[in-house]
Amino acid sequence: GESTFGRLDVLYNNAGIFLPEDGAITELEETVWDRVLNVNLKGTYFVCKHGIPALLRAGGGSIVNIASFVALVGCTVPQDAYTASKGGVIALTRSLAVQFGPKGIRTNAICPGPIETPMLTSWLLTDPEAKRIRLARIPMGRFGQPQDIVYMALYLASDESAWTNGATLSVDGGITVNYF
């Protein structure tokens, strides 16, 4: 960012993988655990570690981290590595908000619900019952679209959110408040 635009104003951490082998902790292979946490949490760590100095040089900015609704409510279908990794993203977000807020850097997390992306549809298209069950839990009756998350990220990156720091914002069609 700095070499191209002269300064960096926003870090956007959208790294995330979900592996089909992810499951219950008692059956989860350590290699799967490590791979998921390396991408989802360690990736966020690396971007922040190397991006925050540029934000400081710019006099402040915004960090937008992507977590997940499952980090807030758990998951009825065990995906323990994914859930833990996204919970870690929320914890890191809060820590960075406290550390760097006084230096003009706001840090917030977005917790998307099920978003209609290849990561979701690759397995839902093969299991109509799983799709029906998921949709039944979303009060708005549809999966989210990528732009639903983009609009929240744009808000958090903008000056309109100048007083928002350390927040964990659900963008999930209401699934978090309807989870049972």
N, C-alpha and C positions, 0 to 999 in steps of 0.2 A: 503494500500500500504506500509506504513512504516514498519509495523510489519512483513510483508511477505518479502519485497524486500529491506528493510533498508532505503528507501527514496521514495518520491513521485515526479515524474517529470512532469506528465500530468494529468490534470482534463479534462474529456470529458463529457459534459452535453448534453445528447441526450433524455431527458425526453420530452414527448409530447403526448397529447391526443387530439382527435377531436371527439366531441360528436355530434350525429345526431340532437340533440335539439338545438345546437348552430345555431344562425341565426342573424336576424336584431336586433339591440339594442333595438328598440321599442317593440319588442315581446320577448326578451330574458329574461328568468327567472334568478333571481339573484343566485340561487343555481347552475345553469349551468355555469354562469360567474365565480363564486367562485371556482368551481371544476376545470375548465380549467386553470384558473390563478394559482391555488394552485399547480397543477402538472407542468405546462409549465414554469411559471416564478418563483414561490416560490421554486420549486424544484431546479432550477438553483441557486437561492439565497443560499439555504442550502448547496449545494455541494461547492459553492465558499466560503461561510462563514467558513466552517469547513475544506476545503481543502487548501485554501491559506496559512494558517499557516505552513502546511507541506511543501508546495512549498518554502516558505521563509526559512525554516530550511534547505532545500536542496540547497539553494543558487540561486533559480530561477526555471523556468520551463515554461510550456505552458498550457493555458486554451483554450479549443475549445468548443464553445457553438453552439448548433444547433438552428437556428431560422427558417425562412421560406421565400420564395419569396413573399408570400402575405403580409408580413410586409413591403415590399418595394413598392408594387404596389396596395395593396388592393385586394379585391376579388369580382368578378362579382356575385358570389353566396354568399350572406352574411354569414359570420362565424365570427362575430365581437369579440367574446371572444378569439378565436384562433388567429385571426389577431393581436389583442391588446397584447396578451401574448407574441407573437413572436416579436412584436415591442419592448416590454419591454426587451426582451433578448438582442436585438441589442443595446438599450440604456445602459443597464448594462454592456455589453461587452466594449463599448467605455469608460465608466466611470472607469472600472477596468484597462483598458489599460493605461489610464493616471495615475491612482494612483499607480499601481504596476509595470509599465514598468521600472521606475528608479531602482526598486529592482530586476530586472532580470526576471520578469514574463511577458510573452507576452500573450495577450488575444485577440482572434479573433472569429468571428462568420461565420458560413456557412449557407447560405440560399438555402436549397434544393428546387428544383421545385418538381413536382409530381413524387414520387418515388414508384415503384411497390412493395409495401409492403401490408400486410393484411389491414392496416388502409385505404389505397387507394382502393384496389381491392374489399374490402367488399361491397362498394356501387357502384363502377363502373361496376362490373360484372352483377349487376342487372339492369343497365341502359345503354344500348349500345349507346344511343344518347349522354349522358353525356360524355362517353368515347371518342366518335368521336369529340365532341366539344373541349375537353381538348387536345387531340392529335393534332388537327388542329392549336392550338396556339403554339405548340412547334416546332420551326424551324428544330430541328433534327429529328422530326417525330416519336419519341418513348418516353415512360416514362423512367425515370432514374432507375437505378438498385442500390441496397444498396452499392455495391462496388464503385460506382461513388462518393458517399459521403465519404466512407472509405478512398479512395485514397487522397482526399483533407485533411481529418482529419490527416492522417499519415504525409502528408507534413507539416501541421501546427504544429504538435507535434514534428517534427524533427528539427535538427539544420540547415537544408537547408532553413528554413523560419526564420532564426535568425533576420532578419530586418523587419519582418512582425508583426505589432502590431496595434490593433485597427481597423483592416480591417473587412469589411463585404463582403464576397465572395459569389457570386451567382454560384451555381452548378445546372443548371436548363435547360440545352439543348437550351438555348436562349429564354425561355418564358418571362423573365423579359423585354428584349428589344423588344419583339414582342407583348406585352400585350396591348390589345385594348378593 
